[in-house]
């Protein structure tokens, strides 16, 4: 019998986090392994992640890339190999709180038309909700208000951060790529992640495509995961600068694709920030 759920994890140099994530998925080992499969797409990790999977988890499907293809493209690889009816995309720096596979099945049993996807709730170590769990689409206005904290002053209802809303299931515009549940047929119709985004904003872009196609996207807090933000991208200063450059590049691509007026306004600012990132890289090379 084919598994109902294919769990896709894209990994990059996150070996201890990856192992912790995998172990958290099977609170009831035998029952859950019959209902699901795990596919790990490794983006050329140099920390022994592929070796760990081959030695300790031979039942896991491993796609061992010889270069870092980026988050979106690697997830698309994993989904192409998946045989489950439903896809659960999670980050390696997450730990399931409770039986998230059962809760995923319950969601899709409640939405059997294959026209609904969800994002789970992401938790900080103290159990509080992370702001990225549910958001509005970024625009010039809500991004400005969010980063200047003026959204709270003006009680702006379309703020980028929606964590102030009650913790209950409801429709949203955006969820985090750290946890997305979606029917495979729906993912395929949307053609998955836009592979032009190497890192950052590919999840928001996918949410935008869900909306444009007339599908529904839900914040579904019955699926709970503790999330160590940036687990794969934390590290040395050069890595942080590189991740910041990817962020700025992806933000520009997203705005030009979906919100050209904001892109025009933001272009000089983004250009300046990219120059600063390049200058910092140059300084590190000289030091």
WOVENBEL-V953422 format. One record per residue. N is the residue number from 1. RES is the residue in one small letter. PSI is psi as a letter, one per 30 degrees, with the letter a starting at -180 (999 if undefined). D_LAST is the distance of its C-alpha to the last C-alpha in Angstrom with 2 decimals. Layout:
<<N | RES | PSI | D_LAST> <N | RES | PSI | D_LAST>>
//
This chain:
<<1 | x | k | 58.17> <2 | x | k | 54.96> <3 | x | l | 52.60> <4 | x | e | 52.77> <5 | x | k | 49.07> <6 | x | j | 46.04> <7 | x | k | 42.91> <8 | x | k | 39.76> <9 | x | j | 36.38> <10 | x | k | 33.19> <11 | x | k | 30.66> <12 | x | j | 26.98> <13 | x | h | 25.53> <14 | x | h | 27.80> <15 | x | e | 30.05> <16 | x | e | 31.22> <17 | x | e | 31.68> <18 | x | e | 33.50> <19 | x | e | 35.89> <20 | x | e | 36.65> <21 | x | e | 37.34> <22 | x | e | 39.70> <23 | x | e | 41.59> <24 | x | f | 42.21> <25 | x | f | 43.96> <26 | x | i | 47.00> <27 | x | f | 48.78> <28 | x | i | 52.00> <29 | x | d | 50.81> <30 | x | e | 53.78> <31 | x | e | 54.92> <32 | x | e | 51.50> <33 | x | f | 50.65> <34 | x | f | 53.84> <35 | x | f | 52.90> <36 | x | l | 49.34> <37 | x | l | 46.85> <38 | x | k | 43.10> <39 | x | k | 40.87> <40 | x | k | 37.17> <41 | x | j | 35.03> <42 | x | k | 31.87> <43 | x | i | 28.98> <44 | x | h | 27.54> <45 | x | k | 26.55> <46 | x | g | 24.89> <47 | x | g | 26.08> <48 | x | g | 29.69> <49 | x | e | 31.24> <50 | x | e | 33.56> <51 | x | e | 34.72> <52 | x | e | 35.55> <53 | x | e | 37.66> <54 | x | e | 39.50> <55 | x | e | 40.32> <56 | x | f | 41.21> <57 | x | i | 42.15> <58 | x | f | 43.86> <59 | x | f | 45.89> <60 | x | k | 42.86> <61 | x | k | 42.30> <62 | x | k | 38.83> <63 | x | j | 37.26> <64 | x | i | 34.37> <65 | x | k | 32.20> <66 | x | g | 30.03> <67 | x | l | 27.52> <68 | x | j | 26.55> <69 | x | f | 29.25> <70 | x | l | 28.57> <71 | x | e | 30.77> <72 | x | e | 33.73> <73 | x | e | 34.25> <74 | x | e | 34.09> <75 | x | e | 36.66> <76 | x | e | 38.88> <77 | x | e | 38.75> <78 | x | e | 39.89> <79 | x | e | 42.70> <80 | x | f | 44.04> <81 | x | f | 44.51> <82 | x | k | 46.04> <83 | x | f | 49.80> <84 | x | l | 50.20> <85 | x | e | 52.04> <86 | x | k | 49.37> <87 | x | k | 45.58> <88 | x | j | 43.47> <89 | x | k | 39.76> <90 | x | l | 37.66> <91 | x | l | 34.03> <92 | x | f | 33.11> <93 | x | g | 31.84> <94 | x | l | 35.41> <95 | x | k | 38.27> <96 | x | k | 41.81> <97 | x | j | 43.91> <98 | x | a | 47.40> <99 | x | i | 48.87> <100 | x | f | 46.97> <101 | x | e | 48.62> <102 | x | e | 52.07> <103 | x | e | 51.03> <104 | x | e | 49.62> <105 | x | e | 52.99> <106 | x | e | 54.84> <107 | x | e | 52.98> <108 | x | f | 53.88> <109 | x | e | 57.43> <110 | x | f | 57.67> <111 | x | i | 56.27> <112 | x | g | 57.91> <113 | x | g | 57.80> <114 | x | h | 54.24> <115 | x | g | 53.31> <116 | x | k | 51.24> <117 | x | l | 47.72> <118 | x | l | 46.12> <119 | x | k | 42.98> <120 | x | l | 43.13> <121 | x | k | 42.03> <122 | x | k | 38.52> <123 | x | k | 38.39> <124 | x | l | 35.89> <125 | x | f | 36.26> <126 | x | g | 38.76> <127 | x | f | 40.89> <128 | x | l | 40.17> <129 | x | k | 39.78> <130 | x | k | 36.41> <131 | x | f | 36.41> <132 | x | f | 35.57> <133 | x | e | 38.85> <134 | x | k | 40.79> <135 | x | l | 39.83> <136 | x | l | 41.18> <137 | x | k | 39.83> <138 | x | k | 36.95> <139 | x | l | 38.08> <140 | x | e | 36.73> <141 | x | e | 39.09> <142 | x | f | 38.67> <143 | x | e | 34.86> <144 | x | e | 34.80> <145 | x | e | 37.27> <146 | x | e | 35.52> <147 | x | f | 32.02> <148 | x | f | 33.58> <149 | x | g | 35.98> <150 | x | f | 38.90> <151 | x | e | 40.55> <152 | x | e | 41.72> <153 | x | e | 42.95> <154 | x | f | 45.00> <155 | x | h | 45.87> <156 | x | j | 44.87> <157 | x | f | 46.62> <158 | x | h | 44.54> <159 | x | l | 41.25> <160 | x | e | 38.41> <161 | x | k | 38.56> <162 | x | g | 42.04> <163 | x | f | 41.59> <164 | x | f | 44.04> <165 | x | l | 46.89> <166 | x | k | 49.22> <167 | x | i | 48.04> <168 | x | l | 50.62> <169 | x | k | 50.90> <170 | x | l | 50.79> <171 | x | k | 49.71> <172 | x | l | 46.25> <173 | x | e | 44.19> <174 | x | k | 40.95> <175 | x | l | 39.98> <176 | x | k | 36.77> <177 | x | f | 35.86> <178 | x | f | 35.32> <179 | x | j | 39.14> <180 | x | k | 41.47> <181 | x | k | 44.96> <182 | x | k | 46.64> <183 | x | k | 49.59> <184 | x | e | 48.54> <185 | x | e | 50.99> <186 | x | e | 49.51> <187 | x | e | 45.93> <188 | x | e | 47.17> <189 | x | e | 49.07> <190 | x | f | 45.95> <191 | x | g | 44.05> <192 | x | a | 41.53> <193 | x | k | 38.01> <194 | x | j | 36.90> <195 | x | f | 34.40> <196 | x | f | 32.62> <197 | x | j | 30.85> <198 | x | e | 28.08> <199 | x | k | 27.39> <200 | x | k | 28.90> <201 | x | f | 32.11> <202 | x | e | 33.87> <203 | x | e | 35.95> <204 | x | e | 36.90> <205 | x | e | 37.78> <206 | x | e | 40.02> <207 | x | e | 41.68> <208 | x | e | 42.35> <209 | x | e | 43.97> <210 | x | e | 46.10> <211 | x | e | 47.36> <212 | x | f | 48.01> <213 | x | f | 50.02> <214 | x | g | 52.25> <215 | x | l | 51.19> <216 | x | k | 50.64> <217 | x | k | 47.54> <218 | x | k | 48.04> <219 | x | k | 46.15> <220 | x | i | 47.68> <221 | x | g | 46.84> <222 | x | f | 49.05> <223 | x | j | 46.05> <224 | x | k | 43.64> <225 | x | k | 40.19> <226 | x | k | 37.66> <227 | x | k | 34.27> <228 | x | j | 30.82> <229 | x | k | 29.05> <230 | x | g | 26.08> <231 | x | e | 26.69> <232 | x | f | 25.42> <233 | x | f | 22.43> <234 | x | k | 21.19> <235 | x | b | 18.15> <236 | x | l | 14.37> <237 | x | e | 12.48> <238 | x | e | 11.97> <239 | x | e | 15.74> <240 | x | e | 16.69> <241 | x | e | 15.19> <242 | x | e | 17.03> <243 | x | e | 20.16> <244 | x | e | 20.08> <245 | x | e | 20.02> <246 | x | e | 22.96> <247 | x | e | 24.70> <248 | x | e | 24.56> <249 | x | e | 25.67> <250 | x | e | 28.50> <251 | x | e | 29.62> <252 | x | e | 30.06> <253 | x | e | 31.99> <254 | x | e | 34.18> <255 | x | e | 35.13> <256 | x | f | 35.95> <257 | x | e | 38.07> <258 | x | f | 39.97> <259 | x | i | 39.60> <260 | x | e | 39.14> <261 | x | e | 39.94> <262 | x | e | 37.09> <263 | x | e | 34.80> <264 | x | e | 35.73> <265 | x | e | 35.09> <266 | x | f | 31.75> <267 | x | e | 30.38> <268 | x | e | 28.85> <269 | x | e | 27.27> <270 | x | e | 25.89> <271 | x | e | 24.58> <272 | x | e | 22.72> <273 | x | e | 21.26> <274 | x | e | 20.22> <275 | x | e | 18.48> <276 | x | e | 16.54> <277 | x | e | 15.57> <278 | x | e | 14.54> <279 | x | e | 12.47> <280 | x | e | 10.63> <281 | x | e | 10.08> <282 | x | e | 8.84> <283 | x | e | 6.26> <284 | x | e | 5.16> <285 | x | e | 5.60> <286 | x | f | 3.82> <287 | x | 999 | 0.00>>
//
